[in-house]
Amino acid sequence: MTLKAQIEHKLEALAPAVLAVENESHRHSVPPNSETHFKVTLVSDAFDGLLPVKRHQQVYKLLADEVSGPVHALALHLYTPAEWQARGGERPDSPDCRGAGK
């Protein structure tokens, strides 16, 4: 199982309405086919009434093994269904890695 699939599987515990896990490692200075940099967009009722830090803590708890090991960077975009709808189903783009050209 790829690390991306493993992350997706673990995040299913939050019963997401929307879940997108993107491997952005290719945008960074890492060897080809790396799985070190990920962006997660997750929309769930589980986030209702929670401040962003509490949402992040839920995700980090589920992904403790990955974050303490192979995952170097994890961009989290965590929304309630109402917040996601208000955003028009859009999440921010990731900035380019400043070291990617090295």
N, C-alpha and C positions, 0 to 999 in steps of 0.2 A: 504494500500500500504506500502511495506517495505521501509525503508530509502534508501536502495540500489536502488530500483526501482524508487524512487522519484529523486534521484541523476541522474540516467540514463535519466529519462524523461526531467529534466531541461537541461542536457548537449546536448540533441538533438538540441537545439537552435544553436549550433555551426556546424550543418550539418556534423557530423563526418563520415569519411570514415572507421575508426576503433574506437570502443568505448568498453572498458572493465572496469567495476567497480567491484573491488574485496573487499569483507568485510574481513579484516584481524584482526578483533577484537579477534578471537580465539587464536591468537598468542601473546596476551597481558594479563596482569593481570586485567581482567574484568569479570563480571559475565557471565555465559553461555548465549548464544543467544544475546549477546550485538551487537549493531551496532554503534560503536564508532571510529573505525580505518578503513580507506578505502584507497585503491590504485586505482588511475584512470590513465588509458592509453587512450589517445585521439589523434587521427590523423585527422587534418582538414586543408583545404585550408584557413580557417579563420586566421591561424597563420602565413601565408606567410608575410614576411617582419617585423615580430614582434620579439623583444627581449624576452627572457624567462620571465622576470618580467612582461611584458605586457600580455603575454599569461596567466600567473598565475592570474593576476588581472581580466582578462575576466572570468575565471572560478570562482574565489572567488566572483565576483559580482553576477553570476548566482546562486551560492550556499550560499549566505549570511545568509539565515535563518538556514541552516544546520550547517554551521561553527560556528555560534554564539550560537548554542544550542547543539544538541546531538552529533555532530561530534567533537571528541577530536583531531584526527590526520588525515591529508589528504595528501597522497603522490601523487604528480602530475608528470606524464610523458607525456609531450605535444609536438607533432611533426607535421611538415608539411608532406604531402605525400612523398616528395623527401627525407626528413630526415629519415622517417620511412623505406623507401626502402633501403637507404644507410646503415641502421642499420640491414638490413635483417629481418625486422619485429620483432625485439627483444627489450625488455625493461629490465632495471635492476631488479634483484630480491630484495625483501625487506630484510633487515637484521633482525635477530632474536631479539626479545624484550629482553632486559637485565633483566627485572623484571618478565618475564613470568613464571618463576619457583617458584616464591614466593607464 
